């Protein structure tokens, strides 16, 4: 197993916890010098927050851990390609590398729907998508199939 797969597996564990809580199953971690310093899951439904994305939670926790607003030298691992909001936060935090599992063809901003990696900003991250893609996609597909079969809520934008 590669280093990237090891960290994506940790993000998958977080996504599974989000799924158990009725959230879109996305998990994210921030790694600094091979140590996890931030982690998060989606909380948009349980906390009624449109900004309750796993990546934002992981970044906030990493900021607090390091006691600074910039995360130079850090990497972010997520089960799903970051959206526009999360991509902006990643760039603002100056995270150097982003690794994700599933591409998000509806809202992804790192190659799925848009590709902000091709736009020059003050800071750009190295981006690698598709790590353990099948497992990450399976989590999301299972969630939406279950929601749709129960007709609980059709206000989800993914797949």
Secondary structure, DSSP 8 states (H G I E B T S, - for coil): --HHHHHHHHHHHHHHHHHHTTS---EEEEEETTEEEEEEE--TTTTT-TT--HHHHHHHHHHHHHTSS--TTEEEEEEE--BHHHHHHHHHHT--EEEEEE--TTTBTBTTS-BGGGS--S---EEEE-TTHHHHHHHHHHHHHHHHHHT--------
